């Protein structure tokens, strides 16, 4: 059952308790540890308008969310250039270069990220980043956010046989840090990523940083939160601590 804002606080606080004792946490990057979707949207909007896509009418944020956000660039290329895949790949490569130029002074962590990072580190949990982003983007965002020493592995969809929404990237993440899916959960923000995590057999906590709750619900996350300061998250983590016999109060993490 998904615990969303429309469900009881009691239900949501038990969302993760079956994972005890917890071994690991897996994180998506774009939109999950940083609010990067507005930058991606701006880059796509600018470049698509420049080439006359949609008759030169700028794409809307709703179009971006429904068709592009969270998808691997191969899939975006096929959608935007159905008759010329090679042109689509060239376009997405150039768009990613624009993103990297724009991201430097605009990238901000999702609210409460430091608190969750401390919670994970204090409990000695394994952790990995699992993303559909190209490696240059992933490494740049991780560096800007000061997470280079936090993640023990970085798994890229482009370096797997199948990217998200296929479960392979998350399964490779587990393999890389030697964790079991029975004692691991995932933070995600896109329908594609949530579907990948669910298909890999792990509970997924979805953040509404880039997508509205009603769209995320379709992918069946275990819990939906606004950001890492959300009381629903900390109630669930506190209950998980109790089940795991972990000392320390999560509210002070």
C-alpha positions as CSV (number, residue, x, y, z in Angstrom):
1,X,0.0,0.0,0.0
2,X,1.2,3.5,-0.8
3,X,1.2,5.9,2.0
4,X,0.5,9.3,0.5
5,X,-0.6,12.6,1.9
6,X,-4.1,11.4,1.8
7,X,-3.5,8.4,4.1
8,X,-3.1,8.3,7.9
9,X,0.1,9.2,9.7
10,X,0.0,5.9,11.5
11,X,0.0,4.0,8.1
12,X,2.9,5.9,6.7
13,X,5.1,5.5,9.8
14,X,5.0,1.7,9.4
15,X,5.9,1.9,5.7
16,X,9.5,0.7,6.1
17,X,9.4,-1.4,9.3
18,X,9.5,-4.7,7.4
19,X,13.0,-3.9,6.2
20,X,14.6,-4.3,9.7
21,X,17.4,-4.6,10.1
22,X,18.2,-2.1,7.4
23,X,21.4,-2.6,5.3
24,X,21.3,0.0,2.6
25,X,19.7,3.0,1.0
26,X,19.8,3.7,-2.8
27,X,19.4,7.2,-4.2
28,X,18.4,8.5,-7.6
29,X,20.3,11.8,-8.4
30,X,18.3,14.2,-10.6
31,X,15.3,15.6,-8.7
32,X,16.0,13.3,-5.7
33,X,19.2,14.6,-4.1
34,X,19.0,17.9,-6.0
35,X,16.3,20.0,-7.6
36,X,17.7,19.7,-11.1
37,X,14.5,19.2,-13.1
38,X,13.9,23.0,-13.6
39,X,17.4,23.3,-15.2
40,X,16.8,20.3,-17.4
41,X,13.4,21.7,-18.4
42,X,14.9,25.1,-19.3
43,X,17.6,23.4,-21.4
44,X,15.1,21.3,-23.3
45,X,12.7,24.2,-23.8
46,X,15.4,26.5,-25.1
47,X,17.0,24.0,-27.5
48,X,13.7,22.5,-28.8
49,X,12.4,26.0,-29.6
50,X,15.6,26.9,-31.4
51,X,15.1,24.0,-33.8
52,X,11.4,24.7,-34.4
53,X,10.1,21.7,-32.5
54,X,6.3,21.9,-32.0
55,X,6.1,24.6,-34.7
56,X,8.5,26.8,-32.6
57,X,6.0,26.9,-29.7
58,X,8.0,26.3,-26.4
59,X,7.2,23.0,-24.7
60,X,5.2,23.3,-21.4
61,X,6.3,22.0,-18.1
62,X,3.5,19.5,-18.2
63,X,4.8,18.1,-21.5
64,X,8.3,17.9,-20.0
65,X,7.0,16.0,-16.9
66,X,4.8,13.6,-18.9
67,X,7.2,12.8,-21.7
68,X,10.8,13.5,-20.8
69,X,11.5,13.8,-17.0
70,X,13.3,10.8,-15.6
71,X,13.7,9.0,-18.9
72,X,17.0,7.8,-20.4
73,X,18.3,10.0,-23.2
74,X,17.8,7.2,-25.7
75,X,14.1,7.1,-24.9
76,X,13.9,10.9,-25.1
77,X,15.7,10.9,-28.4
78,X,13.2,8.3,-29.9
79,X,10.3,10.4,-28.6
80,X,11.5,13.8,-29.9
81,X,13.0,12.5,-33.2
82,X,11.0,9.3,-34.1
83,X,12.3,9.3,-37.6
84,X,15.9,10.2,-36.9
85,X,17.4,8.5,-33.8
86,X,20.9,9.6,-34.6
87,X,19.8,13.2,-34.7
88,X,18.0,12.7,-31.4
89,X,21.1,11.4,-29.7
90,X,23.2,14.3,-31.0
91,X,20.5,16.7,-29.7
92,X,20.4,15.1,-26.2
93,X,24.2,15.1,-26.0
94,X,24.2,18.9,-26.8
95,X,21.3,19.4,-24.3
96,X,23.4,17.7,-21.6
97,X,26.3,20.0,-22.3
98,X,24.0,23.0,-22.0
99,X,22.7,21.6,-18.7
100,X,26.3,21.3,-17.3
101,X,27.0,24.9,-18.3
102,X,23.8,26.0,-16.5
103,X,24.0,23.9,-13.4
104,X,27.1,25.4,-11.7
105,X,25.5,28.2,-9.6
106,X,21.9,26.9,-9.8
107,X,22.1,23.4,-8.4
108,X,20.7,23.1,-4.8
109,X,20.2,20.1,-2.6
110,X,16.7,19.0,-1.8
111,X,15.6,20.3,1.5
112,X,16.7,18.1,4.4
113,X,19.3,16.1,2.4
114,X,22.1,16.8,5.0
115,X,19.8,15.4,7.7
116,X,19.2,12.2,5.8
117,X,22.9,11.9,4.9
118,X,23.7,12.1,8.6
119,X,21.1,9.5,9.4
120,X,22.5,7.1,6.9
121,X,26.1,7.7,8.0
122,X,25.4,7.5,11.7
123,X,23.9,4.0,11.2
124,X,26.8,2.8,9.0
125,X,24.4,1.9,6.1
126,X,25.6,1.1,2.7
127,X,24.6,3.5,0.0
128,X,24.8,4.0,-3.8
129,X,23.5,6.4,-6.4
130,X,21.6,4.9,-9.3
131,X,20.8,7.2,-12.2
132,X,19.8,7.5,-15.8
133,X,21.9,10.6,-16.1
134,X,25.1,10.5,-18.3
135,X,28.3,10.0,-16.3
136,X,29.6,13.6,-16.7
137,X,26.3,15.0,-15.3
138,X,26.2,12.5,-12.5
139,X,29.8,13.2,-11.4
140,X,29.3,16.9,-11.7
141,X,26.1,17.0,-9.6
142,X,27.6,14.6,-7.0
143,X,30.7,16.9,-6.7
144,X,28.7,20.1,-6.5
145,X,26.6,18.6,-3.7
146,X,29.6,17.4,-1.8
147,X,28.5,13.7,-2.0
148,X,31.6,12.3,-3.7
149,X,32.7,10.6,-0.4
150,X,29.2,9.6,0.6
151,X,28.2,7.3,-2.2
152,X,30.1,4.0,-2.3
153,X,29.0,3.2,-5.8
154,X,27.5,5.1,-8.8
155,X,25.4,3.1,-11.2
156,X,24.4,4.6,-14.6
157,X,21.6,3.3,-16.7
158,X,23.7,3.9,-19.8
159,X,26.3,1.4,-18.5
160,X,23.7,-1.3,-18.0
161,X,22.0,-3.4,-20.7
162,X,18.7,-1.7,-19.7
163,X,18.2,1.7,-18.1
164,X,15.3,2.6,-15.8
165,X,12.3,1.8,-15.8
166,X,14.0,-1.6,-16.1
167,X,15.0,-2.9,-12.7
168,X,18.6,-3.7,-13.8
169,X,20.2,-0.5,-12.6
170,X,18.9,-0.9,-9.1
171,X,19.8,-4.6,-9.0
172,X,23.3,-3.7,-10.1
173,X,23.4,-1.1,-7.3
174,X,22.6,-3.8,-4.7
175,X,25.3,-6.0,-6.2
176,X,27.9,-3.2,-6.2
177,X,27.5,-2.6,-2.4
178,X,26.7,-6.2,-1.5
179,X,23.3,-5.5,0.0
180,X,20.0,-7.5,-0.1
181,X,16.8,-6.1,-1.5
182,X,15.0,-7.4,1.6
183,X,16.8,-4.8,3.7
184,X,17.1,-1.9,1.4
185,X,14.9,1.0,0.3
186,X,15.1,3.6,-2.5
187,X,14.6,7.4,-2.8
188,X,13.3,8.4,-6.2
189,X,11.3,11.3,-7.8
190,X,10.2,10.0,-11.3
191,X,7.7,7.5,-12.5
192,X,10.4,5.7,-14.5
193,X,12.7,5.4,-11.4
194,X,9.9,4.3,-9.1
195,X,8.9,1.6,-11.5
196,X,12.5,0.4,-11.7
197,X,12.7,0.2,-7.9
198,X,9.4,-1.5,-7.5
199,X,10.3,-4.0,-10.2
200,X,13.6,-4.7,-8.4
201,X,11.6,-5.7,-5.4
202,X,12.3,-2.8,-3.0
203,X,10.2,-0.2,-1.3
204,X,10.5,3.2,-2.9
205,X,10.0,6.6,-1.2
206,X,9.0,9.1,-3.8
207,X,9.7,12.8,-3.6
208,X,7.4,15.4,-5.2
209,X,10.2,17.6,-6.2
210,X,9.6,17.3,-9.9
211,X,6.3,15.4,-10.4
212,X,2.9,15.8,-8.8
213,X,1.7,13.2,-6.4
214,X,-1.1,11.9,-8.6
215,X,1.4,11.0,-11.3
216,X,3.8,9.3,-8.9
217,X,1.0,7.3,-7.4
218,X,0.6,5.4,-10.7
219,X,4.0,3.8,-10.2
220,X,3.1,2.5,-6.7
221,X,5.7,4.0,-4.4
222,X,5.6,2.9,-0.7
223,X,5.6,6.4,0.6
224,X,5.3,9.9,-0.9
225,X,7.1,12.8,0.7
226,X,7.6,16.5,-0.1
227,X,11.3,16.5,0.8
228,X,13.7,15.1,3.4
229,X,12.2,17.3,6.1
230,X,8.8,15.7,5.7
231,X,7.5,14.5,9.1
232,X,6.1,11.3,7.4
233,X,9.6,10.3,6.4
234,X,11.0,10.7,9.9
235,X,8.1,8.9,11.5
236,X,8.8,5.9,9.2
237,X,12.5,6.1,9.9
238,X,12.0,6.3,13.6
239,X,9.7,3.2,13.5
240,X,12.4,1.4,11.4
241,X,15.0,2.3,14.0
242,X,12.8,0.7,16.7
243,X,12.4,-2.5,14.7
244,X,16.1,-2.6,13.9
245,X,17.1,-1.9,17.6
246,X,19.1,1.1,16.5
247,X,19.9,3.7,19.1
248,X,19.4,7.4,18.7
249,X,16.4,9.5,17.9
250,X,15.8,10.0,14.1
251,X,14.2,13.4,14.8
252,X,17.7,14.7,15.9
253,X,19.5,13.0,13.0
